[in-house]
C-alpha cells in the first residue's frame, strides 16, 4: 500500500501543496516528564514567502533608486593596456583615419579588432589581413567567423573552436563599459545605421530599451545620447523581474550583485567575486595586506552578474587562483581584460614578494636563492650583488619559459597566458 503524501493549503495563494513546499519548524516541547521535538509547518508556502520578500526588497530599492542612491548607467569607455595595440608600422594596413586603433582580442587566435569594428588576423607568414564578414539575415549585423580559445570542461583543457560573432559585440566587449552583460543582448547603432560600428556610436541595451529608442528614432529621425541614457536608466524599460534592491553598492561600498543569487550553485563564484572586492576596497584587508591598496576592480566586475559570466567561461574545474599580474606586468586592476585563472603554483612563480633570498658568505661573497612555493633553489655564489641579480633574472626567465612550454603542451593554459609568460621580463630588485 502506497504511503499517502501529506499536503497543506497555503494561506496566501490557497493552493494545496506538498509539505516540502513549506518551511519546517522544530521546537523543543515538554511532554510529561520528557522533552521532545515537535514538528510544524508555516502557513505560507516557500514560493509565496519568496515573492513577498522580493516585493518588499523592490519597494525598498525603489526608494533608494528615486533618491539616486543606486547604480546609474553612465557612458564609459575602457582603459586599454598599451601592449594590446597593434602598431601600424608592423601591420602595414591602411587605416580608415588617424583615430582608428586595433586592439588584441585575448581569447581569439591572433586577432585584433578596431574601434570601428574591423577585425584583423595575423597569418602564419607574419602578414596581416582584414577578415571578411557576412551580414546576418535576421539581425542584419555584420558577423565574422573567428577562431576562439576556449576552456573545454569535459577535457579539462584549452582548445579552439570556430565562432561567429558580430562586429558590434566585439567592439562593445573591447571598448565600452557594459554594466549589465546578462540583459544587454541588443545593440543600438547611431541613427539606426547597422553598418556603423564605431565605438562611440553604439550602445549595449536590453530589448525593451532598444524598442523604446527605435520608437523615438522612427518618430523624430534621431535620438541623442542623453535620451538613450535616460531610457537606459528608466525603470519602465528595465528587464522583467528587475529589482533595484540588487543594484545597491552594498558590498564594501562598490560591489553590487545585480540580480538574485542561486546560493546552491553560485556560492563559489560569489566567494571569488567577494574576495577581489575585499582585496581592493576593504580597510581591514589593507591593514594586513597593504599592497592591495593601489588595486581596483573594473566597473564591469563591480556587478557580480558580469563576473559570473566571465567565471563560467574561463574558470577551469581544477582548483585555481585568479591572477591579475601575469597577462600584463605591473597591472593593478581586476577586470575581464587583465585577469586569468591559473594554478596556485604558477601564480606563486610570478609573485615578487619573497621571490629570492640573498645571503653573504663568510668569504665576503654573495649567495642567491630562487624561492618557489617556499622552496629554496640555489643559484650559486657570486662576487657581487649585481652578478647575483643577473643570475637570478636569467635562471628565473629560463624557469618561466620552461614552465610555459610544459603547461602549453598539455593545453593547461590559454594562449594569451602562454604568450605573457614567455615574454615576461624578470626584474631583480633589492
N, C-alpha and C positions, 0 to 999 in steps of 0.2 A: 504494500500500500504506500503510495507516494505521500511524502510529508507535505502538509498544507502550508503554502507560503503565507507568512504573516504580512498584513498590509496595514496602512494607516491613511487617513484622509488629511490632507494638508489644509490647515485653517485659513491659508491665504488664497491658494489657487483652486481649492476644492477638489483636487484630483486624488484618487485613491492610488497610492504608490507603495512599493516595497519598503520595508523598514530601513534598508540600507540607503535609502534616499533621504533619510532624516539623520540629524546629529544625535548620537547616543550619549546619554548622561549616566554616570555611575556614581552613586553616593553610598557612604557607609551608614547603615542604619542599625539600631539596637532592636533585636528581636528576642524578647525574653531576657535571658542571661547571656545571650550571644550577640555578636556583631557580624553582620554580613552585608555584602554589597547588593544593592538593588538597581536594576537597570530600567531606565525610562527613555523615551524619545521626545525630542522637542516637537511642538505642534506645527511648526513651519518647515517645509522641506528645504533641502540644501539649495536647490535652484532659485527658489523664491528669496531665500536669505541672501544669496549672492547678487540677485537682481536688485534687491533693496539696498544692499551695500554699494553697488555700482551707482545707483541713482543718488545716494547720499554723497558719495565722493564727487559725482558730477556737479551736484549743487554747490558743494564747497569750491570745486575747481572753477565753476562759472564766476563765482565772486572774485576769486583771485585773477581770473582772466580779464574781467571787466576793469579791475584796478591796475592792469598792466604788469602783474607780478609773475606771469608765466612766460615761457619761451616765445618770443616773437620772431617770425621768419624775416631775415634780412638778406639783402643781396650781397653775397660774399664770394670772393674767389680764392682759390687755394694758393698757398705759397709753395712753389715748386723748387725742389733741390736743383741747383745749377748743374749737377752731374748728370741729370736726366735729359738735358737739352742736347739736341743733335746740331753740330756745327755745320754751317752751310759750306764751309771750305772742305769739310770731309765728305758730305753727301753729294756736293756738286749738283744739287737740284735747283730748279727755278722756283723761287718763292712768289706768292701772289703779291705781297707787298712787304715793306720793311717791318711790319708788325707781326708777320707770321712766325710762329715758333713751333718746332717739332719736339715732342716730349716722349721719352721712352715709356712704353707700357710694360710694367714689371712682369706681368704674367702672360704676355703674348710673345711668341718666338720672334726675336729680332724685329720688333715692330715699334714704330713711333706714330703718334697722332698729332696733327697740328691743331692750333686753336681755331682753325677754320673747318676742322672735321676731315682733313685729308690724311689717310694713313700711308705710311711708307715702310717698306721692309728692306732689310739688308740681305742680299743674295749670297750664295756660297762663294762667289768670286770676289766679294768685298764691295760690289757696287750697290747702289740704292735705286729703288724704283717705286713709283706710286702703285697702290693696289687698286684694281678696277672694281667698282661697286655695281650693285644692281638695285633697282627700285622694288621695294616690297609692294606686291599687288594690292594688299589690303590697306596698309598704313601710308603707302607712298613714300616712306622714308628710304633714304639710301642706306643699303646694308653691304657689309663686306664679309668675306669668308676668311677668318684668321685662325692661325694655329695657337691654341691656348694651352698653357702649362697648368695642369690640374692635379689635385691630390686624389688618387683612386683609392677609396677607403677599403674596397674589397681586397685589394692587393697590398694595402699599406705602403704604397709607393707613389712617386710622382711620375706623370706621363703627359702625353699630349692628346688633344682632340681638336678636330676642326669645328669651329663655331661661327655661326652667322650672327653678326652684331651690327647695330645701326651706328651711323656716324655720330648722331646726337648723343647716344648713350655713352660712347667713348669720350666725347668732349665733356659731358657732364661729370663723369667719374674722374676725369683728369684735371679739369679746370674749375669746376663750380662746387661750392659747398652745398650738399644736398642734405637738408635737415631730416628728411623722412624717406629713406630709400624704400621702405616697405610699401608705402602707399603712393609714392610719386612714380606712377607707372606710365605717365604720359609726358609729352614734351611740347611746349608751345614755342613756335618759331615766330620771330618778329614779323608782323604784317602777314602772318599765316603763310610765309614763304618756306616751304619744307626743304627747299634746296639750300637755304641759308643756315649753316651750322656754325657760324662764328660764335665763340663762347659768350660774348656779351649780348647776343641776340636770341638765346634760347633759355627756356625756363623749365625746370622739372616740376610737374604739377600732378595732382590727382585727376581722376576722370571728371569729377564734379567741377573742379576748378577749371579744367580745360573747356568744359561745356559752357561755363559762365563767361570765360574770356572770349570764346568763339562767338557767343551770342552778341557781345558788345562789338566785336570786330565786324560782324555781319551787319550790324545796325549803323555803326558810325564809321567804319572803314579803317579804324586804327584803335590801338589800345596802348596807353602809356605804361611805363614800368611802374609808376606809382599806383596805377589802377590794378595792375597784375598783383602787386604785393598786398594791396588792400583785399583783393579776392582771396589770396592765399591765406591770409590771416583771419578771414571772416569765418566764424563758426558754422554758418549755414552751408559752407562748401567743404567742410571737413569730412573725412571718410565716415561711413556708417559705423556706429559704435565708438566713435572718437570721444575720449574722456579727457577734459582739460586737467583733471587732477594728476594725470600721469605726465604732464608737461611742466610740473613744478621742478625747479632745480633743487631737489630735496636731498641729494647726496653730495656732501661736502660743499654745498652752495653752488655747484656747477653741473653735476650729473642729473639726468632725468631718465626715467625708464620708458617713456614713450607709449607704452601700452601694457596690458595685463601680462604678468609673467606666469608661465606654467612651471611652478616650482619643482614638480616631479621630474620634468625633462630639462629644465634650463638652469638648475641650481649651479652647476659647474660653470656655465657660461657667465652667469651673474657674478660669481666669485671672481672670475678672471677680470671682468669689467670693473668691478668694485675695487679690485687690487690696484689697477693702474690709476684710477681716480684718486684713491687714497695716497698713493705714492707721490702724486703731483700736487695735491691740494690739502692734505691733512697735516695740521700743525704738529700733531702727536707723532706722525711718521717722521717729520722733518727734524724732530728733536734727536731721534736715534739714527736717522739716515739723512743727514743734511745735504748729501749730494743729489737728492731728488728735488731740491728747492727750485732749481732752474728748469725743471722739466714741465711740460704741458701736455694736455690731451687735445687733439684736434676737435673742432666744433662738431664734426660729424659723429665722432666717437663719444661725445658727451651724451648722446642719445643711445641708451642700451640697445634698442632695436637695431640700430645701424651696426653696432659692434657685433651683435648676434649673427647678422647676415654674413659678415666677413669671417667670423669664427667658424661657422659651419662650412664655409668653402675651403678654408686654408688650415684648419687645425687637424692634425693627424690623430689617429686613435691612440697612439702610444703617449706616454707622459712626456710633455714638452714644456719649455719655457717660452714666454712671449718676450721677444728681444727687439729693442728699438735701435740698437747700435750697429748691427752687422751690415745692413744694407747701405747705410750712409754713415761714415765715420764721423763721430762727434755730434750726431743727431740728438736733439733733446725733446722731440715731440713724438708722442704715441699717436699713430694715425694709420689708415689702411695703406698709405703710400710708403711708410717708413718702417713698418713692423713685419716680423716674420716669426713663425713658431719653429723652434729648433730644440734639439736635445739639450738637456742640462749640461752635458759635458761640453758641447760646442759653445754654449753660452758662456761658460766659465773661462774658456780659452780666450775670449775677447774682452774679458774684464781687465781693466788697468789696475784696479786695487789688488795689491798683493800678487802681482803677476811675476815678480822677480825678487830675488834676495841676493844682496851683495855683502860679502864678508872680507875683512882684511886679515891676511895671514901673518904669522909671526915673522916671516921674512920681509914684510912690508909690501907684499904684492896683494892682488885682489882676486877673489874667487866669486863667481856669479852662478846663480841657480835660476832655472826657469820653473815657475810654480804652476802646476796643473792639478786642479782638484786637491790642493793641499800637499801634493807630492813634489818633492824637490828633484829636479833633473839637473845634474851637474854639467855645466857648460865649459868648465876649465878654469885655469889660473892665468892671470894676465898681469902685466907690469903696471898698467894704468887703468883708471876707471873708464876712460874713453874706449879702450880696447875691449873692456868688459861689455860696454853698451853696444859696441859694434857686433860683437859675437852674439849677444842676446838678440839683436834685431835680425841678424842673418839666420840664426837657428830657429827663432820663433816664426819667421816668414816661411822657412822650409817646412816646419811642422804644420802650419796652417794650410799650405798648398797640398801637402800630402794628405791631410785630413779632408780637404775639399774634394780631392780626386777620389779618395776612398768612398766617401759618402755619396758622391755624384754617381759613381759607378754602380752603386746599389740602388740608385733612384730614391735616396732618402732625404734629399733636399731639393727645393725648386731651383730652376736655372738662375734666377735673379740672385739667390743666396750664394750659389756656386761662383758666379762672376764677382760678387762682392768679396768673397773670401780670397780668391786668387789675386785680386787686385788690392788687398788690404795692405796698408802702409803701417809697418810696425815702428813705433817710436819708444825709445827707452829714455825715461826721464827719472831724475832723482826724486 
